Amino acid sequence: MKFRIESPGFRVSPSLKKFAQEKLGALDRYNADIQEVEVTLLIEVKGNREVVNCTLNIRVPGRDLYLKTTSTIFEDAILKAADSAKRKLRKRKTKKAVAKKKATPNRRVSAKKALKKKA
């Protein structure tokens, strides 16, 4: 899995890069097919305070996942994005497993159910 961290307007410290790679590297558990994770960190000024936007674009075969979270601290924004990515990847994996189970014609059918279907 490749990581690409972008931050328009400022430089990301090596410790923040390492933190992001550690937390987002754990997403491999939920989907082994992840090809690339794009992280975009953006500072926005709202009123008189600064807000950090963390955008994740997770490239997975089929359909890419896109997540956006906000916080006042970089690390917190990355953690929120990682948590929501875990939830989305789990949902996707579950849906895939259910669809695969429904599509399999080789399930065992009891004799009573088979007779009811014929009648």
Backbone bond lengths (Angstrom), bond angles and torsions (degrees), N, CA, C in turn:
res aa  C-N    CA-C-N  psi(-1)  N-CA   C-N-CA  omega(-1)  CA-C   N-CA-C  phi
1 M - - - 1.443 - - 1.527 107.84 -
2 K 1.327 115.05 131.41 1.459 120.64 179.26 1.531 109.65 -99.94
3 F 1.332 114.80 148.74 1.463 121.12 176.07 1.514 108.77 -116.06
4 R 1.309 115.37 139.71 1.462 120.85 173.57 1.523 107.00 -132.93
5 I 1.314 115.68 115.19 1.466 120.70 -177.77 1.514 108.47 -110.32
6 E 1.329 115.46 122.31 1.459 121.74 179.65 1.519 108.90 -117.23
7 S 1.328 114.72 144.79 1.451 119.22 177.95 1.524 108.67 -150.02
8 P 1.312 117.33 88.42 1.461 119.74 -179.73 1.530 111.16 -67.49
9 G 1.319 115.84 128.59 1.467 119.77 176.21 1.513 115.13 100.89
10 F 1.318 119.50 -14.90 1.464 121.43 179.58 1.522 109.66 -157.38
11 R 1.326 115.67 166.27 1.459 121.11 179.07 1.528 109.69 -99.37
12 V 1.315 115.26 137.95 1.461 120.74 179.18 1.525 108.39 -86.84
13 S 1.324 115.66 132.92 1.466 119.86 179.66 1.533 109.97 -71.10
14 P 1.331 117.34 153.16 1.476 120.23 178.39 1.534 112.59 -59.69
15 S 1.331 116.71 -33.87 1.466 119.05 179.91 1.529 111.27 -67.86
16 L 1.342 117.29 -35.96 1.470 120.36 177.55 1.530 110.15 -69.87
17 K 1.321 117.57 -37.97 1.469 120.72 176.20 1.526 110.50 -61.53
18 K 1.323 115.61 -44.73 1.463 120.54 -179.91 1.531 110.57 -63.12
19 F 1.338 116.60 -42.36 1.463 122.01 178.80 1.533 110.10 -59.63
20 A 1.336 116.47 -46.86 1.466 120.64 -179.28 1.523 111.02 -63.27
21 Q 1.323 117.16 -41.64 1.462 119.94 -179.68 1.520 111.51 -66.81
22 E 1.330 117.88 -36.59 1.464 120.82 177.97 1.521 111.01 -64.74
23 K 1.328 115.69 -50.27 1.466 119.84 -175.05 1.518 112.61 -70.52
24 L 1.325 117.34 -38.42 1.457 119.84 -178.00 1.527 111.70 -86.36
25 G 1.315 117.75 -16.04 1.456 120.95 176.24 1.515 112.13 -68.87
26 A 1.327 116.16 -22.41 1.461 121.23 179.06 1.527 112.18 -71.77
27 L 1.335 118.17 -9.97 1.462 120.92 -179.77 1.529 111.74 -69.41
28 D 1.321 116.67 -14.24 1.471 121.02 177.31 1.519 112.12 -59.94
29 R 1.322 116.67 -27.78 1.471 120.44 179.50 1.520 112.12 -64.30
30 Y 1.328 115.93 -31.83 1.458 120.60 -173.78 1.520 113.05 -91.02
31 N 1.338 116.41 -23.47 1.451 120.20 175.19 1.524 107.81 -156.42
32 A 1.303 116.50 115.33 1.464 120.80 -176.76 1.525 112.17 -78.86
33 D 1.328 117.36 -10.37 1.462 121.31 -177.11 1.526 113.97 -89.47
34 I 1.302 118.57 7.62 1.467 120.77 -179.01 1.522 108.71 -64.72
35 Q 1.325 116.42 124.40 1.452 121.47 -178.42 1.523 112.06 -93.35
36 E 1.328 116.35 -44.05 1.460 120.07 -175.62 1.523 110.04 -151.74
37 V 1.332 115.05 145.74 1.460 121.15 175.39 1.530 107.41 -122.11
38 E 1.319 115.75 119.13 1.463 121.22 177.06 1.523 108.14 -101.44
39 V 1.319 116.04 125.05 1.460 121.79 178.85 1.523 107.75 -115.45
40 T 1.322 116.53 125.89 1.452 120.89 176.80 1.520 107.91 -119.86
41 L 1.322 116.12 120.33 1.461 122.06 178.18 1.522 108.14 -108.06
42 L 1.316 115.87 127.05 1.458 121.08 -175.24 1.522 109.13 -135.45
43 I 1.322 116.40 133.18 1.462 120.80 177.20 1.517 108.28 -97.79
44 E 1.334 115.41 127.32 1.452 122.24 179.58 1.516 109.08 -121.22
45 V 1.305 116.80 142.24 1.463 120.66 177.34 1.522 107.65 -102.34
46 K 1.320 115.04 118.51 1.466 120.84 177.45 1.522 107.69 -117.85
47 G 1.284 115.66 111.50 1.463 119.48 -177.70 1.518 109.04 69.50
48 N 1.311 115.78 -118.78 1.468 119.80 179.89 1.529 111.84 -113.56
49 R 1.338 118.19 18.13 1.465 120.30 179.14 1.525 110.08 -131.88
50 E 1.317 114.82 157.26 1.451 121.39 179.41 1.532 110.46 -97.16
51 V 1.313 115.47 139.12 1.461 121.93 179.15 1.524 107.70 -124.62
52 V 1.322 116.32 137.74 1.460 122.00 178.88 1.525 108.90 -99.93
53 N 1.329 115.87 125.23 1.464 121.72 174.54 1.516 108.44 -102.04
54 C 1.310 116.27 128.35 1.466 121.74 176.40 1.523 107.52 -116.15
55 T 1.320 115.93 119.74 1.452 121.60 -179.92 1.518 108.81 -114.27
56 L 1.327 116.09 128.89 1.467 121.71 177.23 1.516 109.34 -113.00
57 N 1.304 115.69 134.06 1.450 121.58 171.66 1.519 105.89 -124.05
58 I 1.321 116.67 108.33 1.456 122.20 -175.53 1.522 108.14 -102.55
59 R 1.316 115.68 116.69 1.463 121.35 -178.52 1.525 109.63 -88.13
60 V 1.342 113.50 114.22 1.456 122.47 179.55 1.527 106.24 -129.10
61 P 1.326 118.56 142.30 1.466 118.75 177.33 1.525 110.63 -55.38
62 G 1.307 115.32 134.69 1.462 119.93 -176.68 1.511 109.80 105.74
63 R 1.306 115.96 -94.43 1.465 120.73 -176.21 1.520 109.10 -127.94
64 D 1.328 116.87 131.23 1.459 121.12 178.97 1.519 110.60 -75.50
65 L 1.337 116.02 150.82 1.458 121.26 176.30 1.520 108.77 -99.90
66 Y 1.321 116.92 136.12 1.454 122.47 -179.91 1.515 108.27 -126.60
67 L 1.345 116.43 124.36 1.459 121.26 -177.74 1.519 109.34 -131.69
68 K 1.317 116.58 147.26 1.453 120.72 177.75 1.527 108.47 -139.68
69 T 1.337 116.16 127.96 1.457 120.94 178.56 1.520 109.00 -132.73
70 T 1.323 115.35 159.43 1.458 120.56 178.53 1.520 109.84 -131.78
71 S 1.323 114.97 152.14 1.457 121.82 176.69 1.525 107.81 -164.87
72 T 1.308 115.70 178.78 1.460 119.54 177.65 1.517 111.56 -95.42
73 I 1.347 117.36 -13.34 1.458 122.86 -177.40 1.531 108.21 -124.50
74 F 1.328 117.17 141.69 1.461 121.88 -179.86 1.523 112.25 -57.73
75 E 1.316 116.38 -49.20 1.464 120.58 -175.68 1.518 111.55 -62.08
76 D 1.332 116.19 -40.65 1.461 120.60 179.92 1.529 110.76 -65.14
77 A 1.327 117.26 -40.24 1.466 120.90 178.64 1.528 110.62 -63.70
78 I 1.335 116.92 -40.18 1.460 120.65 178.93 1.528 110.73 -66.85
79 L 1.338 117.07 -41.37 1.468 120.49 178.88 1.527 111.74 -63.95
80 K 1.340 116.76 -42.40 1.468 120.18 177.82 1.525 110.90 -61.61
81 A 1.335 116.16 -42.83 1.467 120.44 179.41 1.522 110.63 -64.30
82 A 1.333 117.53 -40.96 1.464 121.13 179.44 1.528 110.82 -63.92
83 D 1.327 117.15 -41.43 1.473 120.41 179.26 1.523 111.56 -64.11
84 S 1.323 117.28 -45.00 1.457 118.50 -179.48 1.534 110.93 -69.29
85 A 1.337 117.45 -31.67 1.465 120.22 176.01 1.526 110.30 -65.94
86 K 1.329 117.29 -40.18 1.466 120.48 177.24 1.522 110.52 -59.72
87 R 1.338 116.54 -45.16 1.465 120.13 179.93 1.527 110.90 -61.59
88 K 1.332 116.68 -45.80 1.465 119.62 -178.43 1.526 111.61 -65.10
89 L 1.327 116.77 -40.90 1.462 119.82 179.76 1.529 111.42 -67.05
90 R 1.349 116.67 -37.24 1.471 120.09 176.80 1.522 110.93 -64.13
91 K 1.339 116.57 -44.80 1.465 120.49 178.66 1.523 110.77 -59.78
92 R 1.317 114.66 -44.28 1.462 120.02 -178.56 1.528 110.95 -63.30
93 K 1.327 116.49 -41.64 1.457 121.30 -179.86 1.531 110.60 -65.77
94 T 1.331 116.30 -41.02 1.464 120.78 179.02 1.525 111.02 -64.81
95 K 1.333 116.91 -45.41 1.461 120.30 179.04 1.519 111.40 -60.61
96 K 1.330 115.49 -39.78 1.457 120.01 179.42 1.526 111.05 -64.54
97 A 1.334 116.77 -42.12 1.461 121.28 -179.23 1.526 110.89 -66.27
98 V 1.334 117.20 -40.75 1.463 121.14 179.42 1.525 110.08 -65.56
99 A 1.324 116.78 -43.15 1.460 120.04 179.55 1.520 111.12 -64.31
100 K 1.322 116.11 -38.23 1.460 119.78 179.14 1.525 110.68 -66.85
101 K 1.338 115.63 -39.03 1.458 119.72 -179.54 1.527 110.49 -66.74
102 K 1.335 117.38 -38.85 1.462 120.83 179.75 1.527 111.34 -68.82
103 A 1.316 115.83 -32.51 1.463 119.86 -175.91 1.528 113.05 -78.89
104 T 1.320 118.24 -15.37 1.464 120.12 -177.12 1.520 110.38 -77.71
105 P 1.323 117.51 120.22 1.463 119.87 -179.97 1.524 112.99 -82.65
106 N 1.301 119.53 -7.66 1.458 121.98 -173.55 1.527 113.67 -89.93
107 R 1.286 117.96 23.32 1.455 119.12 178.06 1.526 109.24 -74.51
108 R 1.302 114.98 149.22 1.459 119.15 179.72 1.530 109.83 -75.34
109 V 1.293 115.18 134.53 1.455 121.03 179.03 1.524 107.26 -120.44
110 S 1.327 114.97 131.08 1.465 117.17 -179.93 1.529 110.21 -68.15
111 A 1.310 116.25 157.87 1.466 121.57 -176.61 1.530 111.15 -62.45
112 K 1.340 117.66 -36.70 1.466 120.68 -179.26 1.527 110.63 -65.10
113 K 1.313 116.42 -43.82 1.460 119.47 -179.98 1.524 110.97 -66.25
114 A 1.306 117.13 -37.74 1.462 120.69 179.30 1.518 110.87 -64.63
115 L 1.343 117.16 -39.01 1.454 119.99 179.06 1.521 111.01 -69.64
116 K 1.319 117.64 -37.43 1.465 120.52 178.88 1.507 110.95 -64.30
117 K 1.332 117.74 -37.65 1.458 120.87 -179.79 1.528 111.42 -67.65
118 K 1.321 117.56 -35.09 1.452 121.04 -179.26 1.528 111.61 -71.06
119 A 1.321 116.00 -33.35 1.461 120.40 -175.72 1.488 114.15 -78.23
